[in-house]
Amino acid sequence: MSNTTVWYITGASKGMGLSLTKQLLAKGQRVAATSRSIGAFDGIKGYEDNFLPLEVDLQSEQSITASIAKTVEKFGQLDVVINNAGYGLGGALEELTSAEIETNFQVNFFAVVHVIQQALPFMRKQRSGHIINISSITGFAPGTGWTVYSAAKFAVSGLSAALTNELKPLGIHVTNVMPGQFRTNFAKADSIAYNKHQIEDYAYLGEYHEKINSVDGIQLGNPDKMADIFLKLVASPNPATDLFLGSDAYHRANTRITQLQTQMDTWKEDTFATDFAE
């Protein structure tokens, strides 16, 4: 794609989303960025022609629809959608309430679905576009104590894989991005929620939750390096459909793949035993 590429980024007021917004604008890209509060973008100056800050409630389909329409109205096209918004949810499944679970899925999964649904009519008309869904390494190799968050990210990964086949004939690419730990504010209280109801038998999960806090500020991943990877991704005629970001994500995925292969080989005879005998 040329330097006139139009990017629509959710959850762009902090973390990866903010870094991507700033880096892409600095590289001459045109960016529509969403946040729950438009005031979060007050610090971004000097890009008036190329920047569209948007106040969006990602739990409202009407709000999403309006933001996509404003993007196309300002820039005349929509080339790349980055579904980045999300938050972590720690706690054992038994400890979490229905409301906690449903809200996490609303933000981490259903918002992704609704954004894509609203973006596709424009991309279909163009017969081009790229959807980049930010899942997580936990959407491939789940972490202990993050059951619902992992499930939501698995759903994003599954959605991405299915959409890849569905949209390719229309000239629209889909990439499922699975980052490891990046040096953002993800470990902060405004990016992670924890179960309010405590069950003593699950107290051991606190050790796994504490690991997130212990690496805050020393994570391996540099969010400012992501923009160059994404520019390379959308410029490629054959972009990755699944992309792990960070050496920690790569190694964790490799471990999971080895476990799966070993398990498949161990149970191969039983797997084949369910076929009709020839």
C-alpha positions in Angstrom: 0.0 0.0 0.0 1.1 3.6 -0.6 1.7 6.3 2.1 -1.9 7.3 1.7 -3.0 4.2 3.7 -5.8 4.9 6.1 -5.6 3.0 9.5 -8.5 2.6 12.0 -7.2 1.6 15.4 -9.3 0.8 18.5 -8.0 1.2 22.0 -5.5 3.8 20.8 -5.3 6.1 23.9 -2.6 4.0 25.6 -0.3 1.0 25.3 0.2 -0.6 22.0 -2.6 1.4 20.4 -1.1 4.8 21.3 2.4 3.7 20.2 1.0 2.5 16.9 -0.9 5.7 16.4 2.1 8.0 17.1 4.5 5.9 15.0 2.2 5.6 12.0 1.4 9.4 12.0 5.2 10.1 12.2 5.7 7.9 9.2 3.1 9.9 7.1 0.2 7.5 7.5 -3.4 8.6 8.0 -4.9 7.4 11.3 -8.4 7.3 12.8 -7.9 6.4 16.5 -10.6 5.4 19.0 -10.8 5.9 22.8 -13.6 6.0 25.4 -12.5 9.7 25.9 -11.4 11.9 23.1 -9.4 14.0 25.6 -6.9 11.1 25.7 -5.5 12.3 22.4 -4.8 15.9 23.5 -1.1 15.2 23.5 -1.0 14.4 19.8 -0.3 17.6 17.9 0.6 18.6 14.4 -1.2 16.0 12.4 -4.6 17.6 11.9 -4.9 16.6 8.2 -3.8 13.0 8.9 -5.3 12.3 12.3 -8.9 11.7 13.3 -9.5 11.2 17.1 -12.7 9.4 17.8 -14.7 8.9 21.0 -16.2 5.5 20.7 -18.0 3.1 23.0 -17.0 -0.3 21.8 -19.9 -1.9 23.5 -22.3 0.1 21.3 -22.7 -1.0 17.7 -24.2 2.4 16.9 -21.1 4.2 18.2 -18.8 1.9 16.2 -20.9 2.4 13.0 -20.7 6.2 13.4 -16.9 6.1 13.9 -16.3 4.0 10.8 -18.5 6.4 8.8 -16.6 9.4 10.1 -13.3 7.8 9.1 -14.4 7.2 5.5 -16.0 10.6 5.4 -12.7 12.3 6.3 -10.2 10.2 4.4 -12.3 8.7 1.6 -11.2 5.2 2.2 -10.5 2.5 4.8 -7.5 0.3 4.3 -6.4 -1.2 7.6 -8.4 -2.0 10.7 -6.4 -2.8 13.9 -8.6 -4.3 16.6 -6.4 -3.5 19.6 -8.8 -2.6 22.4 -9.0 -5.1 25.3 -8.2 -5.7 28.9 -7.1 -8.7 31.0 -9.2 -10.5 33.5 -7.6 -12.6 36.2 -9.3 -15.2 38.3 -10.5 -18.8 38.4 -13.6 -19.5 36.3 -15.5 -20.4 39.4 -14.7 -17.1 41.1 -15.8 -14.9 38.3 -19.4 -13.6 38.0 -21.5 -13.7 34.8 -21.2 -9.9 34.6 -17.4 -10.0 34.8 -17.2 -12.7 32.1 -19.7 -11.1 29.8 -18.1 -7.7 29.9 -14.7 -9.1 29.2 -16.0 -10.9 26.1 -17.9 -7.8 25.0 -14.7 -5.8 24.9 -12.2 -8.4 23.9 -14.3 -10.3 21.4 -17.7 -8.9 20.4 -16.3 -5.4 19.8 -13.9 -7.0 17.3 -16.8 -8.7 15.6 -18.8 -5.5 15.4 -15.9 -3.4 14.1 -15.2 -5.9 11.4 -18.9 -6.1 10.4 -19.0 -2.3 10.0 -15.7 -2.0 8.1 -16.3 -4.8 5.6 -18.9 -3.0 3.4 -16.2 -0.4 2.6 -13.5 -2.9 2.1 -15.7 -5.1 -0.1 -16.4 -2.1 -2.3 -12.7 -1.3 -2.6 -11.9 -5.0 -3.1 -8.9 -4.4 -0.8 -8.1 -4.0 2.9 -6.3 -5.6 5.8 -7.8 -6.6 9.2 -5.3 -7.0 12.0 -6.7 -8.5 15.1 -4.6 -8.2 18.3 -5.1 -11.5 20.1 -2.4 -12.6 22.6 0.0 -15.4 23.1 -2.6 -16.5 25.7 -4.9 -17.1 22.7 -2.6 -19.9 21.7 -0.9 -21.0 24.9 -3.1 -20.0 27.8 -1.7 -18.7 31.0 -2.7 -20.1 34.4 -5.2 -17.9 36.3 -6.4 -16.1 33.1 -9.1 -18.6 32.0 -11.7 -16.2 30.6 -9.2 -13.7 29.1 -7.5 -16.7 27.4 -10.9 -17.9 26.1 -11.7 -14.5 24.7 -8.4 -14.3 22.9 -8.8 -17.8 21.6 -12.1 -16.6 20.2 -10.3 -13.7 18.4 -7.8 -16.1 17.0 -10.5 -18.5 15.8 -12.4 -15.7 14.2 -9.3 -14.4 12.4 -8.5 -17.9 11.0 -12.0 -18.4 9.7 -12.2 -14.9 8.2 -8.9 -15.4 6.4 -10.6 -18.0 4.2 -13.9 -16.1 3.9 -12.4 -12.7 2.8 -9.4 -13.7 0.7 -11.5 -14.0 -2.5 -12.6 -10.4 -1.9 -9.0 -9.1 -1.8 -9.1 -8.6 2.0 -6.4 -9.9 4.2 -6.7 -10.9 7.8 -3.8 -11.3 10.3 -4.1 -12.7 13.8 -1.4 -11.1 15.9 -0.3 -12.8 19.2 2.0 -10.6 21.2 3.9 -11.7 24.2 4.8 -9.2 27.0 5.4 -5.7 25.8 6.5 -2.7 27.9 3.2 -0.9 28.0 0.7 -0.1 30.8 -1.0 -3.5 30.4 0.1 -4.5 33.9 -1.5 -1.4 35.4 -4.9 -1.4 37.2 -6.7 0.3 34.3 -5.8 -2.6 31.9 -6.4 -5.6 34.1 -9.4 -6.5 36.3 -9.4 -9.3 38.9 -12.1 -11.4 40.4 -13.9 -9.7 43.3 -15.2 -13.0 44.7 -12.4 -15.0 46.3 -12.4 -18.8 46.9 -9.6 -20.0 49.2 -8.9 -23.1 47.3 -7.8 -20.9 44.3 -5.4 -18.8 46.4 -2.4 -20.3 44.6 -3.4 -18.3 41.5 -2.2 -15.2 43.2 1.3 -16.3 42.4 0.6 -16.2 38.7 -1.2 -12.9 38.9 1.8 -11.4 40.8 4.1 -12.4 37.9 2.4 -9.7 35.7 3.3 -7.1 38.3 6.8 -8.4 38.8 7.7 -7.8 35.1 6.1 -4.4 34.8 8.6 -2.1 33.2 11.1 -4.8 32.2 9.1 -6.6 29.6 11.1 -7.6 26.5 8.7 -6.2 23.9 9.2 -2.7 22.6 5.8 -1.3 21.4 7.5 1.4 19.3 8.8 -1.3 17.0 5.4 -2.7 16.1 4.5 0.0 13.5 7.4 -1.0 11.1 6.3 -4.7 11.4 2.7 -3.7 10.5 3.7 -1.5 7.6 5.7 -4.5 6.2 2.7 -6.7 6.9 0.2 -4.7 4.9 2.6 -4.0 2.1 3.2 -7.7 1.6 1.3 -9.5 -1.2 1.3 -12.6 0.9 1.1 -11.4 4.6 1.2 -13.7 7.6 -2.2 -15.0 8.7 -0.7 -15.7 12.2 2.0 -13.6 13.6 3.7 -14.0 17.0 5.3 -10.8 18.3 8.2 -11.0 20.8 10.8 -13.7 21.4 8.9 -14.8 24.5 5.7 -15.3 22.5 7.7 -17.3 19.9 9.3 -19.6 22.5 6.0 -20.1 24.3 4.2 -21.0 21.1 7.0 -23.5 20.2 6.6 -25.2 23.6 2.8 -25.4 23.0 3.3 -26.8 19.5 5.7 -29.5 20.8 3.2 -30.5 23.5 0.4 -30.8 20.9 2.5 -32.9 18.5 3.5 -35.2 21.4 -0.1 -35.6 22.5 -1.3 -36.2 18.9 1.4 -38.9 18.4 0.6 -40.6 21.8 -3.1 -40.8 21.1 -2.9 -41.4 17.3 -4.1 -45.0 17.5 -7.2 -44.0 19.4 -7.8 -41.0 17.1 -7.8 -43.3 14.0 -9.8 -46.0 15.9 -13.0 -43.9 15.6 -13.0 -44.3 11.7 -15.3 -46.8 10.0 -13.3 -50.0 9.3 -12.5 -50.4 5.6 
